[in-house]
Amino acid sequence: MVLVAAVKLYEMGRLSGGAAAQLAGLPKPVFMAKLADYGVPVFKLSDDEIARDAKNA
């Protein structure tokens, strides 16, 4: 299944969201929404980035 491959490649950082969406044959917003079905986060923040953002909230 092409969608699963695109999700995995996105999760591994091998493809950008746009490239993965194109591979899957989906518009980027639809692909990004599908990531949740596979438990893949759209945003990848480090613990330090999360802590910094929390301080600035």
DAWONOR-V219475 format. One record per residue. N is the residue number from 1. RES is the residue in one small letter. PHI is phi in degrees with one decimal (NA if undefined). OMEGA is omega as a letter, one per 40 degrees, with the letter a starting at -180 (999 if undefined). NEAR is the number of other ideal C-beta (glycine too) atoms within 10 Angstrom. Layout:
N/RES/PHI/OMEGA/NEAR
N/RES/PHI/OMEGA/NEAR
//
This chain:
1/m/NA/a/7
2/v/-67.7/a/10
3/l/-60.6/a/17
4/v/-62.4/i/10
5/a/-63.3/i/13
6/a/-63.7/i/23
7/v/-62.3/a/22
8/k/-64.9/i/14
9/l/-64.1/i/16
10/y/-65.1/a/24
11/e/-60.1/a/16
12/m/-77.0/a/9
13/g/82.1/a/8
14/r/-83.1/i/10
15/l/-130.0/i/19
16/s/-73.5/i/12
17/g/-60.3/i/15
18/g/-66.6/a/12
19/a/-67.2/i/14
20/a/-66.1/i/24
21/a/-62.9/i/21
22/q/-63.3/i/15
23/l/-59.4/a/17
24/a/-75.9/a/22
25/g/74.9/a/11
26/l/-123.2/i/17
27/p/-63.2/a/11
28/k/-55.0/a/15
29/p/-61.2/i/10
30/v/-69.1/i/11
31/f/-60.5/a/22
32/m/-61.6/i/17
33/a/-68.6/i/12
34/k/-67.1/i/17
35/l/-55.9/i/17
36/a/-62.1/i/10
37/d/-62.1/a/9
38/y/-106.9/i/12
39/g/70.7/a/8
40/v/-101.8/i/15
41/p/-70.2/i/9
42/v/-74.2/a/11
43/f/-107.4/a/6
44/k/-114.1/a/9
45/l/-109.2/i/11
46/s/-76.3/i/8
47/d/-59.7/i/7
48/d/-64.1/i/8
49/e/-64.4/i/11
50/i/-64.7/i/11
51/a/-63.0/i/11
52/r/-63.9/i/11
53/d/-64.4/i/10
54/a/-64.0/i/8
55/k/-67.2/a/7
56/n/-88.0/a/6
57/a/-72.7/999/4
//
